[in-house]
Amino acid sequence: MQKFLISFIFLIFLASCSNIDTKPDFKIVANNIPDVWGASGRLAVEAEDERHNLSFEIEFNQQNYQLLLTGALGLGQVTIKADEKGLEEDSFCE
């Protein structure tokens, strides 16, 4: 009976852990978002059973933006720009 009780408590503990929400909660509390801002970081993309790791840098200036994607170890680079002239893509691969 003691083994059953310990097993039951352990299973309840594991079940309660699966209900914990681990997603981050981001909220912007500013009334005015700046006209010029940017962000950078790393991301992983999985497509057709292949995983690709990239670093990105994005800059916004009102309605214009520039996105720079760089492959792992700096191999390959894609720049995407959008402004009043339209959308422009430039790629460089080593």
C-alpha positions, 0 to 999 in steps of 0.5 A: 500500500505504501508503494502505491501511495508514493507512486500516486503522489509522484504521478500527481506531482508530474501531472501538475508540472505539465500544466505550468505555463513556461512561455514568456509574457512580454508587454509593452507599457510605453504610450509611444513606440519610438520611430527608430528602433532595432533588435538582434539575436539568434534563431533556429529554423526547421524546414523539411527535416533540416535545422538552420541556425541564423543570427539576425539584426533588424532596424526600423526607421518609421515605415522603413526597415532593414533585416540582416540574416547571417548563417552559422559561422558567418557563412552566407548573408542575406539583407532585405530592405524595404523603403518608399522605393520598394522591397530589395533583397541582396544575398552573399554566400561564401 
